[in-house]
Amino acid sequence: MNNRLLVPFLMGQRRDGLGRVCTLDHRPWDVLEVADCQDTLLTDSNEKMRRMGRIYARLAGSVCQLRRAGRVPLSIAGDCVSTLGVLGGLQQAGCPPDRILWLDAHGDFHTWETTQTQYLGGMPLAMLVGRGDRRQRERDAIGGLRAAIGMQPYSEHQVVLSDARDLDPGEMEAIRASGIVCCEIDQVLDQLDPRQSLYLHFDTDVIDAPEAMPALKYHVKHGPGPADIGALFRALRGFPLLAVSVSAWHEEQDLDNRAALACLALLDELALDGGR
């Protein structure tokens, strides 16, 4: 059974450029397809939420099936909201992780109360741990998204967030007041127990390598380089990894495939093939 899942969507919008992963990697990838989700541009945030609910419910089903077969799912998607699908699949398989390690240059911890841009891509970690929707008296769109995917909120005290060095006002205060453990890349292993099961989420923009990988999204200075991430991934081989998800690069800007190839090489350091 193939454990590699390619999810060619960004905030509910089709991104076929991610499909180049299938030709660049020597291992097979299963491309997640969702009927009637072929639009490359959506302007309505509610429609984006509906599409993401359908797409990531499908992802959750695939993750659940792989875990029940003893495989370690590896997902590459266009955004971090895909984590709700991966976690939902682990929960549905009866193996929720003891810890989540979230590698990201950003906090992704905005809610409707703190966001100034209304960008859903700045909210996934807050969604994951059950932070609410300020509009709940009228509707709970975020709760509806979680329900559509089939995932339950995860305890923020079990999340390790590493190298989130670009935090907005409001978001920073929310993270500091939360139970989330924040650390730098060289402190990650001190926060984890190799006896505890782990779900790893890797937003590629955590890497600070603008010259080597110019197609990475939202570059932020003073972060770990590819060698730092590679060393961490090699160290994580000894951990009981349940799943790995990746938030991808700007595939339309990666014309020479440098970002894709570099990220695939880093994922190889985890040595996932063969199941656990």
C-alpha positions as CSV (number, residue, x, y, z in Angstrom):
1,M,0.0,0.0,0.0
2,N,1.4,3.4,-1.0
3,N,1.8,5.8,1.9
4,R,2.5,8.9,-0.1
5,L,-0.4,11.3,-0.6
6,L,-0.3,14.3,-2.9
7,V,-3.1,16.8,-2.2
8,P,-3.0,19.3,-5.1
9,F,-5.1,22.1,-3.4
10,L,-4.5,25.4,-1.7
11,M,-7.3,26.7,0.4
12,G,-9.8,24.7,-1.6
13,Q,-8.3,25.8,-4.9
14,R,-6.8,23.4,-7.4
15,R,-3.0,23.5,-7.8
16,D,-2.0,21.0,-10.5
17,G,1.6,22.3,-10.4
18,L,2.1,20.2,-7.2
19,G,1.7,17.2,-9.4
20,R,5.3,17.6,-10.5
21,V,6.2,15.8,-7.3
22,C,5.0,12.6,-8.9
23,T,7.6,12.9,-11.7
24,L,10.4,14.2,-9.5
25,D,10.3,11.4,-6.9
26,H,11.2,7.9,-7.7
27,R,8.6,6.5,-5.4
28,P,4.9,6.5,-6.3
29,W,2.4,9.0,-5.0
30,D,-1.4,8.8,-4.8
31,V,-3.0,12.0,-6.0
32,L,-6.1,12.9,-4.0
33,E,-9.0,13.7,-6.3
34,V,-12.2,15.4,-5.2
35,A,-15.1,15.7,-7.7
36,D,-16.4,19.3,-8.4
37,C,-13.3,20.8,-6.7
38,Q,-11.5,21.9,-9.8
39,D,-11.6,25.7,-9.5
40,T,-8.2,27.4,-9.4
41,L,-9.6,30.7,-7.9
42,L,-12.2,31.1,-5.2
43,T,-13.0,34.5,-3.8
44,D,-15.7,33.6,-1.2
45,S,-14.2,32.4,2.1
46,N,-17.3,30.4,2.9
47,E,-16.9,28.5,-0.3
48,K,-13.3,27.9,0.5
49,M,-14.3,26.4,3.8
50,R,-16.8,24.1,2.2
51,R,-14.3,22.9,-0.3
52,M,-11.6,22.3,2.3
53,G,-14.1,20.3,4.3
54,R,-14.7,18.0,1.4
55,I,-11.0,17.8,0.4
56,Y,-9.6,17.2,3.9
57,A,-12.4,14.7,4.7
58,R,-11.1,12.7,1.8
59,L,-7.6,13.1,3.1
60,A,-8.7,11.9,6.5
61,G,-10.2,8.8,5.0
62,S,-6.9,8.0,3.2
63,V,-4.8,8.6,6.4
64,C,-7.2,6.4,8.4
65,Q,-6.9,3.6,5.9
66,L,-3.1,3.8,5.8
67,R,-2.7,3.8,9.6
68,R,-5.0,0.8,10.0
69,A,-2.7,-1.0,7.5
70,G,0.3,-0.1,9.7
71,R,1.7,2.5,7.3
72,V,3.0,6.0,8.0
73,P,1.1,8.5,5.9
74,L,3.1,11.3,4.2
75,S,1.0,14.1,2.8
76,I,2.1,17.1,0.7
77,A,-0.6,19.8,0.3
78,G,-0.7,23.4,-0.6
79,D,-1.6,24.7,2.9
80,C,-1.5,23.9,6.6
81,V,-5.2,23.4,7.0
82,S,-4.5,20.0,5.6
83,T,-3.3,19.1,9.1
84,L,-7.0,18.9,10.2
85,G,-7.4,16.1,7.7
86,V,-4.3,14.2,8.8
87,L,-5.1,14.5,12.5
88,G,-8.7,13.5,11.7
89,G,-7.5,10.4,9.9
90,L,-5.3,9.4,12.9
91,Q,-8.2,9.9,15.3
92,Q,-10.5,7.9,13.1
93,A,-8.0,5.1,13.0
94,G,-7.9,5.0,16.8
95,C,-4.4,6.3,17.1
96,P,-4.3,10.0,18.0
97,P,-0.7,11.1,18.5
98,D,0.7,11.8,22.0
99,R,2.5,14.9,20.6
100,I,2.3,17.1,17.5
101,L,5.5,18.8,16.3
102,W,4.7,21.8,14.1
103,L,7.6,23.3,12.2
104,D,6.7,26.7,10.8
105,A,8.1,30.2,10.5
106,H,4.6,31.5,11.4
107,G,2.3,30.7,14.3
108,D,-0.8,29.9,12.3
109,F,-2.6,30.8,15.5
110,H,-4.9,33.6,14.4
111,T,-8.6,33.5,15.1
112,W,-11.3,35.8,13.8
113,E,-10.7,37.9,16.9
114,T,-7.0,38.6,16.1
115,T,-6.7,38.4,12.3
116,Q,-6.4,41.6,10.4
117,T,-6.4,40.0,6.9
118,Q,-9.2,37.4,7.3
119,Y,-6.7,34.9,5.7
120,L,-7.7,31.4,6.7
121,G,-4.2,30.2,6.1
122,G,-3.1,32.1,9.2
123,M,-5.5,30.0,11.4
124,P,-4.8,26.3,11.1
125,L,-3.1,25.6,14.4
126,A,-5.8,27.5,16.2
127,M,-8.4,25.5,14.4
128,L,-6.5,22.3,15.3
129,V,-6.6,22.9,19.0
130,G,-10.3,24.0,19.0
131,R,-10.0,27.8,19.2
132,G,-13.5,29.1,18.6
133,D,-15.1,31.3,16.0
134,R,-16.0,34.8,17.3
135,R,-19.2,34.5,15.3
136,Q,-20.5,31.4,17.1
137,R,-23.8,33.0,18.1
138,E,-24.6,33.3,14.4
139,R,-22.6,30.3,13.1
140,D,-19.5,28.4,13.8
141,A,-17.7,28.0,10.5
142,I,-14.5,26.6,12.0
143,G,-16.4,24.1,14.1
144,G,-18.3,23.2,10.9
145,L,-15.1,22.6,9.1
146,R,-13.8,20.3,11.8
147,A,-17.1,18.4,11.8
148,A,-17.0,18.0,8.0
149,I,-13.5,16.6,8.2
150,G,-14.3,14.4,11.1
151,M,-11.7,15.6,13.6
152,Q,-11.8,16.5,17.3
153,P,-9.9,19.4,18.8
154,Y,-6.4,18.5,20.0
155,S,-4.9,19.5,23.3
156,E,-2.7,22.5,22.9
157,H,-0.5,21.2,25.8
158,Q,0.6,18.4,23.5
159,V,1.8,20.7,20.7
160,V,5.4,21.7,20.2
161,L,5.7,24.7,17.9
162,S,9.3,25.3,16.6
163,D,10.8,28.4,14.9
164,A,7.6,30.4,14.7
165,R,9.6,33.7,14.4
166,D,7.1,35.8,12.5
167,L,4.1,36.4,14.8
168,D,1.6,39.1,14.5
169,P,0.2,41.2,17.4
170,G,-2.7,39.4,19.0
171,E,-1.4,36.1,17.7
172,M,1.8,36.4,19.8
173,E,-0.2,37.1,22.9
174,A,-2.6,34.2,22.2
175,I,0.3,31.7,21.8
176,R,2.0,32.9,25.0
177,A,-1.2,32.5,26.9
178,S,-1.8,29.0,25.5
179,G,-0.4,25.6,26.6
180,I,1.7,25.3,23.4
181,V,5.4,24.7,23.9
182,C,7.5,27.1,21.7
183,C,11.1,26.4,21.0
184,E,13.9,26.8,18.4
185,I,15.0,24.0,16.2
186,D,17.9,22.9,18.3
187,Q,15.6,22.6,21.3
188,V,13.0,20.3,19.7
189,L,14.4,17.0,20.9
190,D,14.4,18.3,24.5
191,Q,10.7,18.8,24.3
192,L,9.9,15.3,23.0
193,D,9.8,11.8,24.5
194,P,10.9,9.0,22.1
195,R,8.5,6.7,23.8
196,Q,5.5,8.9,22.8
197,S,3.9,8.7,19.3
198,L,4.4,11.8,17.2
199,Y,2.7,13.5,14.3
200,L,5.1,15.8,12.4
201,H,3.9,18.8,10.4
202,F,6.5,20.5,8.3
203,D,5.7,23.9,6.7
204,T,8.5,24.3,4.2
205,D,8.7,28.1,4.9
206,V,10.3,27.3,8.2
207,I,13.5,27.0,6.2
208,D,15.7,30.1,5.8
209,A,17.3,29.6,2.4
210,P,16.1,32.2,0.0
211,E,18.9,31.8,-2.5
212,A,18.9,28.0,-2.7
213,M,15.1,27.7,-2.5
214,P,13.6,30.9,-3.8
215,A,10.1,29.4,-4.3
216,L,9.5,28.8,-0.6
217,K,6.4,30.8,0.6
218,Y,6.6,33.8,3.0
219,H,10.4,33.8,3.6
220,V,11.4,34.8,7.1
221,K,15.0,35.5,8.1
222,H,17.0,34.0,10.9
223,G,15.6,30.5,10.8
224,P,17.0,27.0,10.3
225,G,18.7,26.0,7.1
226,P,18.2,22.7,5.2
227,A,21.1,21.1,7.1
228,D,19.4,21.9,10.4
229,I,16.1,20.4,9.3
230,G,17.9,17.4,7.8
231,A,19.7,16.8,11.1
232,L,16.4,17.0,13.1
233,F,14.7,14.6,10.7
234,R,17.5,12.0,11.0
235,A,17.1,12.3,14.8
236,L,13.4,11.7,14.5
237,R,13.9,8.3,12.9
238,G,14.0,6.8,16.4
239,F,10.6,8.2,17.3
240,P,7.3,6.4,16.7
241,L,6.1,8.6,13.9
242,L,2.4,8.2,13.1
243,A,2.1,10.6,10.2
244,V,3.9,13.4,8.4
245,S,2.3,16.4,6.6
246,V,4.0,19.0,4.5
247,S,2.7,22.5,3.5
248,A,4.3,23.0,0.1
249,W,6.2,25.7,-1.7
250,H,5.0,28.1,-4.4
251,E,4.8,25.4,-7.1
252,E,4.0,27.9,-9.9
253,Q,7.3,29.8,-9.0
254,D,9.4,26.6,-8.7
255,L,10.1,26.3,-12.4
256,D,13.5,24.7,-11.9
257,N,12.1,22.4,-9.2
258,R,14.8,23.3,-6.7
259,A,12.3,23.7,-3.8
260,A,10.5,20.5,-4.6
261,L,13.7,18.4,-4.9
262,A,15.2,19.9,-1.8
263,C,12.1,19.2,0.3
264,L,11.8,15.7,-1.1
265,A,15.5,15.1,-0.1
266,L,14.7,16.3,3.4
267,L,11.7,14.0,3.7
268,D,14.0,11.1,2.8
269,E,15.9,11.7,6.0
270,L,12.9,10.5,7.9
271,A,13.2,7.0,6.3
272,L,9.4,6.5,6.4
273,D,9.1,3.7,3.9
274,G,8.4,0.3,5.2
275,G,5.8,1.3,7.8
276,R,6.0,1.0,11.6
